[in-house]
Structure formats: structure tokens, C-alpha cells
Amino acid sequence: MEGGGIGVFVSVAVAVAHGVTLSQGSNERGDIHLGVRCLMAAGLATTVEELDAEYLTRVLAVDGARVTSVEATRIGTGQVALSLLLELTWDVDDAELPRRLVAKIPAVEEASRQAAAMHRTYELEAGFYADLSTLVEVPHPRCRHVVFDAGSGAFTLIMEVAPGEVGDQLAGCSPVAAEAIVDAAVGLHAPTWGRVEELLCHGWLTRPDAAMLEMRVGAYRHLLPGFVERFSGRLGSEVIDAARWLGERLVDVALAYRSPMCLVHGDFRLDNMLFDPSASASSGAVSVTVVDWQTVGLGRGAVDVAYGLGSGLPPEDRRRVESALVDRYVAGLSAHGVTGGEVADGVRHDYRLGSTSGLAMSVIASQLVASTPRGDEMFAVMAERHAAQMFDNEIADLVGG
């Protein structure tokens, strides 16, 4: 995305947004692999040149077929990883063979690779596709090969091309598209609702704890003055005041969540979703595919939903449909067996708390990525939308004014 690299810094705000727990899963982590079994060195491709016909023939492992040529074209604007569209030619004429694939490999720039290592970006995305993608029902690209080398921190991800067009964070989405977003959230959250201890068997997956919260609250407060300085001429005083208020209440918010944790995307917004061509229509079904799983973790499902709706819907549309969309989310959870009055009450309560997540993200991420005109405008629009969402959900009533 423009102003790219936001995903790698989202983890700075995850504990703030999703709450904390006092226990901690295993910190033991290692290599991650899904696909044809081969030596780690043979499974990795860390440069465009290494994504050649021989490599793809080996890792795709299609019996009786061999890749004869590959054309790679850079796609996307993310700074943390290099994303490429691969166009393949095979030595046999078979309509079932993939002709176009997407590859993600480490960024060319050393600073970007170091940032990815610090925030475990490559490890998290590889872990999702290798260990959890078949557990959840959220639409996501089909993975053909993924490997993460714990020793070097390098990774390779080969995926099928998902249908649809990337959402526009500035323009926002329609209420119809928002329904698809909610349904996708159900598909991610319901299968893992309250299953934290089982999920922690994957050593790469951790959950927010008190020490992480303390660190990230400190980061928010440290970065807030820079946010105010950059955006005070663009944003209304009510948005700046909301950002300052949040800086004083982040711990209160994090400790107030009620719902059990589940698997969350962590950056559940339009720029990380592909919509079919009818996504902007006023009626008709809309499909959505969720991409960029580099911020996956454990947290509160309602926060993903609040973040997605608050950042994606223009405030006037959100106010009109917000309650119905939260009800749709609760009903979707219930249809998947997540039931009980405490579920509905907890979701609605946590959704209100989660309205703070987007403003926290805007403050933090805007100060950690390169400033660009479109990137700054995106952060400003997100801050405006989420501040309005906080006001509309009367967040101060939940955390003591």
C-alpha cells in the first residue's frame, strides 16, 4: 500500500488494541514449512533470480510437469516484503496447471528486512499459512508453498492469485461490502474462539501480556507528539483531543475487554482485502478475500470488526448500519456454535472498546513509516473516522470518562 510498510508496525499496537493476559505461551520457535519436503536451502528463494523455472518445478512438485520459463513482475507497494506476480510456462498443455502465482520474498532493502525480523513479520505470515489457514473459514489465498528459516529469518511464500480488487482505504467501502467484511471476520474468529491454549502449541504464536502492553503504551505516548505536530493543521481539534485522551486511557482500555481471545488478523482493513467488482454496488452479494497475514495473532475478535468497519465505512454510513453489522457478527458466531448471552454482551462491549484501535494505529504507524502525501492523508482519514467511532460508541463511559 501507499505509505507502505504499515503492516510490520501494526504489532506495536496489538496489545493495546486487543487486551492482555497474565500467562504466556511457549517462546520456543523454529523453522516453518508447508509444501514439498526438501532441504531448507532448496525450499527458500530470497531473490527474484532464485524464483526460476527449476526452483518452481521443485517446490510446486506437479507430477509429470515442469516449469520451463518464469516472468516476474513486482506488485503492490509494501516495503516490508517484495511481492511478485509470477507468470509460468509449462512443458505440458494442462488447463489445471497454475499459469499465474503470487510470490512474497524478503525485501531488497536491509532496513526493511531488519524491521521485519524485529516484528516477526515473515514468521507470522508463514506460520498462518503453514499451520492455521486450514483451521479457519475466512477466504484467503490458497498457499502452494511456504517456508520460514528461523536461522536466517528469510521466508518464501507462493500463493495462487486471489480474485478481486484491492479495497480503497481513502474512498472507503459500501455497507454491502461491510457485510462481507463482517462475514469474513466470523470465518476467522469463530473456529478459534476461546481455543487459545490449543493454538499456543504453535511456538510462533504468542498472545499479548502485561510487559508487551507496557512497552506499547510507552511507544504510543512517545510517538503522540509527532502525530500532533504533523496532523494538527489537517485534523480537527476533537480528533487531536481524542488522541491525547487515548494516550491516558490505553491501559484502562486494554484491561476492560471481556470476550475470550481467538485468532485475529491484526490489520483488518480495506487495503488488506480483495473485493469482487460489485463491492461498490448498492445491492447484490459481495465476496472478499483477506490477504497480508503478517500481523496475525491472538486477540479479541470484536476489535478486528471495529477496526475494519471504523476504518472502512464513512461515518455517516457507519452510524446507519453499525448496530445491524454488529448483530450480524453475533449471529454469525452463533451459527458457528459460539453461543450464549455472555457472547453477545461481550462482543458489543468489546466492539465499543475496539473503536479505539484504529486511532491508536493511526498515531503509531504514521510515525514509523515514510511520510508520503497519500500515506499521510490515509492516516488522517483513518484518525477522523475512528475518532468519530469512539465518540459514537461513547467509549469514555466504559473506561471512566
Sequence and secondary structure as in RCSB ss.txt:
>XXXX:A:sequence
MEGGGIGVFVSVAVAVAHGVTLSQGSNERGDIHLGVRCLMAAGLATTVEELDAEYLTRVLAVDGARVTSVEATRI
GTGQVALSLLLELTWDVDDAELPRRLVAKIPAVEEASRQAAAMHRTYELEAGFYADLSTLVEVPHPRCRHVVFDA
GSGAFTLIMEVAPGEVGDQLAGCSPVAAEAIVDAAVGLHAPTWGRVEELLCHGWLTRPDAAMLEMRVGAYRHLLP
GFVERFSGRLGSEVIDAARWLGERLVDVALAYRSPMCLVHGDFRLDNMLFDPSASASSGAVSVTVVDWQTVGLGR
GAVDVAYGLGSGLPPEDRRRVESALVDRYVAGLSAHGVTGGEVADGVRHDYRLGSTSGLAMSVIASQLVASTPRG
DEMFAVMAERHAAQMFDNEIADLVGG
>XXXX:A:secstr
 TT  HHHHHGGGHHHHH  BS         EEESS   HHHH   STTTSSHHHHHHHH  TT  EEEEEEEE 
S  SSEEEEEEEEEESS  TTS SEEEEEEE SSHHHHHHHHHHTHHHHHHHIIIIITTT  S    EEEEEE T
TT  EEEEEE   SEE  TTT   HHHHHHHHHHHHHHHGGGTT HHHHTTSTT    BHHHHHHHHHHHHHHHH
HHHHHHTTTS HHHHHHHHHHHHHHHHHHH   S  EEE SS SGGGEEE GGGGSSSS   EEE   TT EEE 
HHHHHHHHHHHHS HHHHHHHHHHHHHHHHHHHHHTT  SHHHHHHHHHHHHHHTTHHHHHHHHHHHHS   HHH
HHHHHHHHHHHHHHHHHTTHHHHTT 
